[in-house]
Amino acid sequence: MTILERNKLIENYLPLANSLAYEKKKSLPKKVDIDDLKSAAYFGLVDAAQKYIESKSSFGTYARWRITGEIKDFIRESCRDNSRCSISLDQPDENGNSLAESVPQKQEVQTNDFFEETTKKLNDLDKNILSMYYVKDMSMKEIGSKIGVSESRISQILKKSRDKVKITLAA
């Protein structure tokens, strides 16, 4: 692919990058700036155009994954560096569900207090795994290595724990 073709591809898919940034903004705190999200989306789009191999898949599908991944990386980094996110538990899971959706917006909750309150019905292992994933921002692979179980088992435990926490929040 020539540079001109790559640039044309980027121009054609800018609306997709904008759309994904605006879509993600809806589920984030107001503190997160849309321009920052759009910027991350553009980086993802450019990266997708540079790494795209035509025979593998359609560019739109590939670009969507790369852009979304770049936006998520930006959010994680922002939460870590600038405390822009109120709590890590606001981060939607792979299904787009947030653990903190049911928490009233007017209620000021400290992260530790919130975490302790919402996980009080979980056993220590489940609490530890939730903490490593949502608070310490570790990957499932890292958690599995640390605990000595497979990544898929960590995924199962996280899902079960999230379901229990949602029940606690709904009560």
Secondary structure, 3 states (H helix, E strand, C coil): CCHHHHHHHHHHCHHHHHHHHHHHHCCCCCCCCHHHHHHHHHHHHHHHHHHCCCCCCCHHHHHHHHHHHHHHHHHHHHHHHHCCCCCHHHCCCCCCCCCCCCCCCCCCCCHHHHHHHHCCCCCHHHHHHHHHHHHCCCCHHHHHHHHCCCHHHHHHHHHHHHHHHHHHHHC
